[in-house]
């Protein structure tokens, strides 16, 4: 009976009902899109920071992070590979040797990082190959060919097919120098990385830098990246105290802390949105219900109890709320799905995005039905709670007071 009366009242006050539905639906869509955008931008920052180059799990000599010198290298890469191959849960393994050198091309001289990588293995560990902009990626048989960042190429004023020289210190502290041919140029979107980094085949690097079977780090790709920390603990148990395996949450603790702080501010912003939505819905509901005080007063005078009035008005709010969040959920979910596959491009804002590590100033959303259902439930709950005060307020009037209330 109360449902029929509620539906009849909703239809009788059609204009108010439409405005209520529109207001709540807009709030639902706004919340869904805001939370999806915040989560998507965070996930993109993490994916860029981890997958572009650093990797989900790094193994180094125990003192290398504190003292990154040639005295704290991994001095037997082959033995390390054999040990790691017996550990379950590992999808790929690759050795790297990173050092800083001086690059020179004609009249340009720039300092930067030169890294020896295993091209085939590296293709699974990072996005270097997918970040190709010009030329081609490295192969395992390359010698004296370099794959460098677009920013570094611009500084040196070199293109694919040009030559450049490097001067550095070998792993045995000897003088090392050679001429490299530019095979490819990459652009990851991580500006500092693109401006200072170059890669060569590790087999060539080992000969040029006296680093045969040495590595500064070994990168491991877990079969389940979300379990990087658990796999790191397992590896540490197998390798003993000479080496240290760290998942990305610990190896990139500065980024993790920054993301957690950013998340706190993001949730504070969402909480403010919740509060604004709550009071907007409550105020509009109050105006609607108080505008019907004469009708409610007549019902009370005819014998309708305050409890029955409460149930009737509550059913109206429930029906309008469910209709509103359904419409808002469809609209907000549709926007979220669209911008999940077509990220928002903020062209012209690359400089502002450098500090956040975002690639090409693109902001994607995350499309997760569970998140959409959560936000729908939040708005529905807010709209129902927002109706409690207006209903109790109008129920406090005696029938005659309600009838004559303006």
PAKE-472612 format. One record per residue (C-alpha): residue in one letter; z, y, x. Coordinates in steps of 0.02 Angstrom, whole numbers, plus 50000, padded with zeros to 5 digits. Each point is the difference from the previous one (the first is absolute). Example, Ala and Ser with C-alpha at 12.3 -4.5 7.8 and 13.67 -1.06 7.14 Angstrom:
2
+------+-------+-------+-------+
: type :     Z :     Y :     X :
+------+-------+-------+-------+
:    A : 50390 : 49775 : 50615 :
:    S : 49967 : 50172 : 50069 :
+------+-------+-------+-------+
END
This chain:
406
+------+-------+-------+-------+
: type :     Z :     Y :     X :
+------+-------+-------+-------+
:    X : 50000 : 50000 : 50000 :
:    X : 50048 : 50123 : 50137 :
:    X : 49837 : 49962 : 50092 :
:    X : 49897 : 50042 : 49845 :
:    X : 50097 : 50161 : 49972 :
:    X : 49981 : 50047 : 50184 :
:    X : 49812 : 49971 : 49995 :
:    X : 49986 : 50100 : 49838 :
:    X : 50096 : 50145 : 50078 :
:    X : 49892 : 49994 : 50156 :
:    X : 49843 : 50012 : 49894 :
:    X : 50076 : 50138 : 49892 :
:    X : 50038 : 50107 : 50153 :
:    X : 49833 : 49962 : 50082 :
:    X : 49985 : 50158 : 50105 :
:    X : 50174 : 49982 : 50074 :
:    X : 49970 : 49816 : 50031 :
:    X : 49837 : 50033 : 50093 :
:    X : 50083 : 50131 : 50110 :
:    X : 50145 : 49882 : 50036 :
:    X : 49882 : 49858 : 50046 :
:    X : 49894 : 50115 : 50110 :
:    X : 50152 : 50070 : 50090 :
:    X : 50077 : 49830 : 50036 :
:    X : 49833 : 49920 : 50043 :
:    X : 49965 : 50139 : 50125 :
:    X : 50173 : 49977 : 50077 :
:    X : 49970 : 49813 : 50015 :
:    X : 49831 : 50021 : 50082 :
:    X : 50070 : 50132 : 50119 :
:    X : 50144 : 49888 : 50054 :
:    X : 49888 : 49848 : 50024 :
:    X : 49875 : 50098 : 50105 :
:    X : 50134 : 50091 : 50102 :
:    X : 50094 : 49842 : 50048 :
:    X : 49837 : 49907 : 50038 :
:    X : 49939 : 50143 : 50110 :
:    X : 50164 : 50012 : 50095 :
:    X : 50005 : 49812 : 50031 :
:    X : 49815 : 49996 : 50045 :
:    X : 50013 : 50141 : 50126 :
:    X : 50151 : 49915 : 50083 :
:    X : 49909 : 49833 : 50009 :
:    X : 49848 : 50085 : 50076 :
:    X : 50106 : 50084 : 50133 :
:    X : 50077 : 49834 : 50046 :
:    X : 49835 : 49907 : 49998 :
:    X : 49920 : 50132 : 50111 :
:    X : 50146 : 50004 : 50120 :
:    X : 50016 : 49811 : 50015 :
:    X : 49826 : 49930 : 49977 :
:    X : 49895 : 50128 : 50093 :
:    X : 50069 : 49943 : 50167 :
:    X : 50188 : 49967 : 50026 :
:    X : 50005 : 49836 : 49902 :
:    X : 50131 : 49914 : 49893 :
:    X : 50092 : 49916 : 50144 :
:    X : 50008 : 50042 : 50185 :
:    X : 50068 : 49897 : 50145 :
:    X : 50048 : 50087 : 50162 :
:    X : 50108 : 49967 : 50151 :
:    X : 50180 : 50037 : 49948 :
:    X : 50013 : 50163 : 50100 :
:    X : 49823 : 50064 : 49972 :
:    X : 50040 : 50112 : 49851 :
:    X : 50138 : 50090 : 50094 :
:    X : 49909 : 50001 : 50168 :
:    X : 49812 : 49980 : 49972 :
:    X : 49953 : 49967 : 50180 :
:    X : 49895 : 49870 : 50091 :
:    X : 50162 : 49914 : 50052 :
:    X : 50032 : 49951 : 49818 :
:    X : 49837 : 49916 : 49953 :
:    X : 49965 : 49832 : 49921 :
:    X : 49946 : 49910 : 50159 :
:    X : 49935 : 49837 : 49926 :
:    X : 49894 : 50032 : 49846 :
:    X : 49929 : 49823 : 49995 :
:    X : 50172 : 49921 : 49995 :
:    X : 50050 : 50122 : 49863 :
:    X : 49847 : 49949 : 49898 :
:    X : 50048 : 49817 : 50017 :
:    X : 50178 : 50033 : 49941 :
:    X : 49944 : 50105 : 49853 :
:    X : 49868 : 49874 : 49944 :
:    X : 50139 : 49876 : 49959 :
:    X : 50091 : 50120 : 49883 :
:    X : 49952 : 49987 : 49815 :
:    X : 49960 : 50154 : 49898 :
:    X : 49887 : 50084 : 50128 :
:    X : 49822 : 50045 : 49948 :
:    X : 49936 : 50082 : 50160 :
:    X : 50056 : 50046 : 50176 :
:    X : 49929 : 50127 : 50122 :
:    X : 50051 : 50070 : 50170 :
:    X : 49985 : 50184 : 50046 :
:    X : 50024 : 50097 : 50160 :
:    X : 50024 : 50186 : 49977 :
:    X : 50003 : 50129 : 50137 :
:    X : 49967 : 50185 : 50019 :
:    X : 49852 : 50059 : 50104 :
:    X : 49897 : 50154 : 50035 :
:    X : 49827 : 49999 : 49917 :
:    X : 49859 : 50105 : 50069 :
:    X : 49823 : 50037 : 49942 :
:    X : 49895 : 50132 : 50089 :
:    X : 50111 : 50155 : 50001 :
:    X : 50127 : 49936 : 49873 :
:    X : 50164 : 49915 : 50048 :
:    X : 50123 : 49933 : 49872 :
:    X : 50156 : 49893 : 50011 :
:    X : 50019 : 49857 : 49877 :
:    X : 50044 : 49819 : 49969 :
:    X : 49887 : 49860 : 50060 :
:    X : 50039 : 49831 : 49922 :
:    X : 49933 : 49830 : 50040 :
:    X : 49982 : 49895 : 49841 :
:    X : 49934 : 49829 : 49952 :
:    X : 49860 : 50059 : 49884 :
:    X : 49984 : 49842 : 49895 :
:    X : 50187 : 49983 : 49972 :
:    X : 50022 : 50187 : 49978 :
:    X : 49878 : 49996 : 49855 :
:    X : 50132 : 49908 : 49899 :
:    X : 50149 : 50100 : 50063 :
:    X : 49942 : 50178 : 49969 :
:    X : 49867 : 50109 : 49918 :
:    X : 49917 : 50051 : 50162 :
:    X : 49838 : 49907 : 49963 :
:    X : 49996 : 50065 : 49820 :
:    X : 50024 : 50177 : 50064 :
:    X : 49832 : 50000 : 50090 :
:    X : 49911 : 50167 : 49981 :
:    X : 49856 : 49987 : 50125 :
:    X : 49931 : 49864 : 50113 :
:    X : 50083 : 49829 : 49994 :
:    X : 50168 : 49918 : 50023 :
:    X : 50053 : 49909 : 50158 :
:    X : 49966 : 49814 : 50030 :
:    X : 50091 : 49875 : 50110 :
:    X : 49861 : 49999 : 50130 :
:    X : 49992 : 50189 : 50026 :
:    X : 50026 : 50073 : 50174 :
:    X : 50020 : 50186 : 50039 :
:    X : 49966 : 50048 : 49819 :
:    X : 50118 : 50112 : 49905 :
:    X : 50041 : 50025 : 49816 :
:    X : 50080 : 50171 : 49979 :
:    X : 50068 : 50113 : 49865 :
:    X : 49893 : 50134 : 49922 :
:    X : 50118 : 50139 : 50055 :
:    X : 50001 : 49939 : 50179 :
:    X : 49811 : 49987 : 49999 :
:    X : 49989 : 50180 : 49941 :
:    X : 50118 : 50059 : 50136 :
:    X : 49896 : 49911 : 50132 :
:    X : 49836 : 50049 : 49914 :
:    X : 49932 : 49823 : 50010 :
:    X : 49897 : 49896 : 49879 :
:    X : 49955 : 49817 : 49984 :
:    X : 49904 : 49949 : 50155 :
:    X : 50077 : 50134 : 50112 :
:    X : 50113 : 49964 : 50147 :
:    X : 50174 : 50057 : 50044 :
:    X : 50119 : 49964 : 50142 :
:    X : 50183 : 49956 : 50000 :
:    X : 50133 : 50009 : 50135 :
:    X : 50167 : 49913 : 49984 :
:    X : 50131 : 49889 : 50078 :
:    X : 49980 : 49811 : 49998 :
:    X : 50136 : 49877 : 49951 :
:    X : 50036 : 49973 : 50185 :
:    X : 50016 : 50190 : 50022 :
:    X : 49833 : 50008 : 50090 :
:    X : 49869 : 50134 : 49970 :
:    X : 49874 : 49953 : 49864 :
:    X : 49840 : 50089 : 49947 :
:    X : 49832 : 49954 : 49924 :
:    X : 49852 : 50061 : 49899 :
:    X : 49997 : 49952 : 49816 :
:    X : 49856 : 49998 : 49877 :
:    X : 50037 : 50062 : 49825 :
:    X : 49964 : 49854 : 49885 :
:    X : 50078 : 50067 : 49841 :
:    X : 50099 : 50141 : 49923 :
:    X : 50133 : 49971 : 49868 :
:    X : 50089 : 50109 : 49874 :
:    X : 50159 : 49933 : 49922 :
:    X : 50057 : 50163 : 49921 :
:    X : 50159 : 49999 : 50104 :
:    X : 49961 : 50161 : 50090 :
:    X : 50110 : 49984 : 50154 :
:    X : 49942 : 49821 : 50026 :
:    X : 49816 : 50047 : 49985 :
:    X : 50023 : 50144 : 50121 :
:    X : 50078 : 49902 : 50142 :
:    X : 49956 : 49815 : 49997 :
:    X : 49864 : 49889 : 50073 :
:    X : 49981 : 49811 : 50007 :
:    X : 49914 : 49877 : 50115 :
:    X : 49986 : 49811 : 50002 :
:    X : 50160 : 49929 : 50074 :
:    X : 49907 : 49881 : 50115 :
:    X : 49917 : 50151 : 50082 :
:    X : 50163 : 50099 : 49996 :
:    X : 50092 : 49860 : 50090 :
:    X : 49875 : 50005 : 50144 :
:    X : 49993 : 50189 : 50011 :
:    X : 50188 : 50028 : 49987 :
:    X : 50064 : 49845 : 50092 :
:    X : 50081 : 49939 : 49839 :
:    X : 49941 : 49818 : 49990 :
:    X : 50105 : 49907 : 49871 :
:    X : 50111 : 50154 : 49975 :
:    X : 50033 : 50098 : 49841 :
:    X : 50108 : 50145 : 49945 :
:    X : 50016 : 49922 : 49827 :
:    X : 49942 : 49856 : 49893 :
:    X : 49959 : 50035 : 49819 :
:    X : 50032 : 49869 : 49866 :
:    X : 49928 : 50001 : 49825 :
:    X : 50115 : 49905 : 49880 :
:    X : 49922 : 49895 : 49865 :
:    X : 50113 : 50097 : 49882 :
:    X : 50017 : 50179 : 50066 :
:    X : 50147 : 50033 : 49884 :
:    X : 50100 : 49873 : 50102 :
:    X : 49969 : 50082 : 50168 :
:    X : 50185 : 50023 : 50038 :
:    X : 50042 : 49818 : 49960 :
:    X : 49857 : 49940 : 50110 :
:    X : 50059 : 50115 : 50141 :
:    X : 50172 : 49920 : 49994 :
:    X : 49922 : 49827 : 50008 :
:    X : 49894 : 50051 : 50150 :
:    X : 50151 : 50074 : 50089 :
:    X : 50091 : 49834 : 49981 :
:    X : 49852 : 49909 : 50079 :
:    X : 49969 : 50123 : 50143 :
:    X : 50180 : 50028 : 50053 :
:    X : 50072 : 50160 : 50072 :
:    X : 49859 : 50046 : 50120 :
:    X : 49888 : 50067 : 49862 :
:    X : 50026 : 50098 : 49841 :
:    X : 49902 : 49981 : 49837 :
:    X : 50013 : 50140 : 49873 :
:    X : 49927 : 50017 : 49827 :
:    X : 49918 : 50164 : 49955 :
:    X : 50154 : 50064 : 49907 :
:    X : 50097 : 49998 : 50164 :
:    X : 49861 : 50040 : 50122 :
:    X : 49950 : 50150 : 49893 :
:    X : 50176 : 50047 : 49945 :
:    X : 49961 : 50186 : 50009 :
:    X : 49861 : 49981 : 49872 :
:    X : 50108 : 49889 : 49889 :
:    X : 50140 : 50129 : 50000 :
:    X : 49877 : 50139 : 49960 :
:    X : 49929 : 49897 : 49858 :
:    X : 50173 : 49962 : 49931 :
:    X : 50044 : 50185 : 50005 :
:    X : 49835 : 50043 : 49915 :
:    X : 50036 : 49867 : 49869 :
:    X : 50170 : 50079 : 49965 :
:    X : 49919 : 50168 : 49967 :
:    X : 49866 : 49913 : 49897 :
:    X : 50128 : 49917 : 49889 :
:    X : 50094 : 50164 : 49984 :
:    X : 49838 : 50078 : 49939 :
:    X : 49976 : 49857 : 49875 :
:    X : 50181 : 50022 : 49942 :
:    X : 49964 : 50184 : 49967 :
:    X : 49846 : 49948 : 49902 :
:    X : 50107 : 49879 : 49899 :
:    X : 50127 : 50138 : 49964 :
:    X : 49866 : 50124 : 49946 :
:    X : 49916 : 49870 : 49890 :
:    X : 50168 : 49954 : 49921 :
:    X : 50046 : 50179 : 49953 :
:    X : 49824 : 50044 : 49940 :
:    X : 49997 : 49849 : 49885 :
:    X : 50179 : 50033 : 49941 :
:    X : 49967 : 50183 : 49961 :
:    X : 49840 : 49962 : 49906 :
:    X : 50086 : 49857 : 49906 :
:    X : 50144 : 50117 : 49957 :
:    X : 49880 : 50130 : 49929 :
:    X : 49911 : 49866 : 49898 :
:    X : 50158 : 49924 : 49928 :
:    X : 50085 : 50166 : 49966 :
:    X : 49841 : 50055 : 49911 :
:    X : 50029 : 49856 : 49880 :
:    X : 50184 : 50039 : 49968 :
:    X : 49967 : 50046 : 49818 :
:    X : 49915 : 49832 : 49970 :
:    X : 50142 : 49909 : 50087 :
:    X : 50128 : 50100 : 49900 :
:    X : 49916 : 49946 : 49837 :
:    X : 50004 : 49819 : 50057 :
:    X : 50185 : 50015 : 50040 :
:    X : 50034 : 50081 : 49830 :
:    X : 49914 : 49853 : 49915 :
:    X : 50116 : 49877 : 50086 :
:    X : 49913 : 49958 : 50164 :
:    X : 50132 : 49967 : 50132 :
:    X : 49999 : 50080 : 50174 :
:    X : 49969 : 49827 : 50073 :
:    X : 49846 : 49976 : 49893 :
:    X : 49936 : 50172 : 50050 :
:    X : 50029 : 49955 : 50181 :
:    X : 49904 : 49836 : 49985 :
:    X : 49856 : 50085 : 49909 :
:    X : 49981 : 50138 : 50129 :
:    X : 50027 : 49877 : 50143 :
:    X : 49861 : 49889 : 49931 :
:    X : 49884 : 50150 : 49993 :
:    X : 50038 : 50041 : 50181 :
:    X : 49977 : 49818 : 50050 :
:    X : 49830 : 49985 : 49915 :
:    X : 49939 : 50167 : 50068 :
:    X : 50069 : 49956 : 50173 :
:    X : 49917 : 49830 : 50007 :
:    X : 49834 : 50074 : 49943 :
:    X : 50016 : 50141 : 50127 :
:    X : 50041 : 49892 : 50150 :
:    X : 49861 : 49879 : 49953 :
:    X : 49872 : 50141 : 50000 :
:    X : 50076 : 50080 : 50155 :
:    X : 50006 : 49832 : 50086 :
:    X : 49816 : 49969 : 49968 :
:    X : 49951 : 50173 : 50060 :
:    X : 50118 : 50002 : 50151 :
:    X : 49956 : 49820 : 50046 :
:    X : 49815 : 50040 : 49988 :
:    X : 50020 : 50151 : 50115 :
:    X : 50103 : 49897 : 50121 :
:    X : 49871 : 49860 : 50004 :
:    X : 49857 : 50123 : 50027 :
:    X : 50084 : 50092 : 50145 :
:    X : 50056 : 49834 : 50073 :
:    X : 49817 : 49956 : 50031 :
:    X : 49942 : 50182 : 50023 :
:    X : 50138 : 50090 : 50098 :
:    X : 50022 : 50187 : 49979 :
:    X : 49905 : 50086 : 50140 :
:    X : 50080 : 50160 : 50063 :
:    X : 49860 : 50061 : 50111 :
:    X : 50043 : 50152 : 50102 :
:    X : 50183 : 49950 : 50018 :
:    X : 49982 : 49884 : 50151 :
:    X : 50108 : 50111 : 50110 :
:    X : 50145 : 49993 : 49876 :
:    X : 49986 : 49811 : 49990 :
:    X : 50006 : 49970 : 50188 :
:    X : 50190 : 49999 : 50001 :
:    X : 50003 : 49864 : 49867 :
:    X : 49872 : 49885 : 50081 :
:    X : 49887 : 49996 : 49848 :
:    X : 49819 : 49955 : 50026 :
:    X : 49865 : 50118 : 49936 :
:    X : 50130 : 50090 : 49893 :
:    X : 49982 : 49869 : 49863 :
:    X : 50140 : 49963 : 49876 :
:    X : 49987 : 49835 : 49906 :
:    X : 50108 : 49942 : 49856 :
:    X : 50079 : 49829 : 49983 :
:    X : 49949 : 49902 : 49846 :
:    X : 50141 : 49880 : 49956 :
:    X : 50026 : 49949 : 49818 :
:    X : 50186 : 49974 : 50035 :
:    X : 50016 : 50183 : 50055 :
:    X : 49906 : 50060 : 49846 :
:    X : 50112 : 49895 : 49887 :
:    X : 50153 : 50070 : 50088 :
:    X : 49945 : 50181 : 49973 :
:    X : 49956 : 49965 : 49818 :
:    X : 50172 : 49927 : 49972 :
:    X : 50081 : 50151 : 50084 :
:    X : 49909 : 50126 : 49888 :
:    X : 50034 : 49897 : 49843 :
:    X : 50185 : 49992 : 50045 :
:    X : 50005 : 50187 : 50035 :
:    X : 49915 : 50041 : 49836 :
:    X : 50123 : 49891 : 49902 :
:    X : 50152 : 50071 : 50089 :
:    X : 49931 : 50176 : 49976 :
:    X : 50004 : 49973 : 49811 :
:    X : 50186 : 49956 : 49994 :
:    X : 50069 : 50177 : 50010 :
:    X : 49880 : 50076 : 49869 :
:    X : 50038 : 49857 : 49879 :
:    X : 50188 : 50015 : 50020 :
:    X : 49988 : 50189 : 49984 :
:    X : 49910 : 49996 : 49834 :
:    X : 50115 : 49861 : 49938 :
:    X : 50152 : 50111 : 50031 :
:    X : 49946 : 50117 : 49861 :
:    X : 50069 : 49972 : 49828 :
:    X : 49865 : 49976 : 49867 :
:    X : 50011 : 50179 : 49933 :
:    X : 50000 : 50073 : 50176 :
:    X : 49846 : 49899 : 50044 :
:    X : 49910 : 50052 : 49840 :
:    X : 50031 : 50185 : 50031 :
:    X : 49974 : 49989 : 50189 :
:    X : 49857 : 50109 : 50063 :
+------+-------+-------+-------+
END
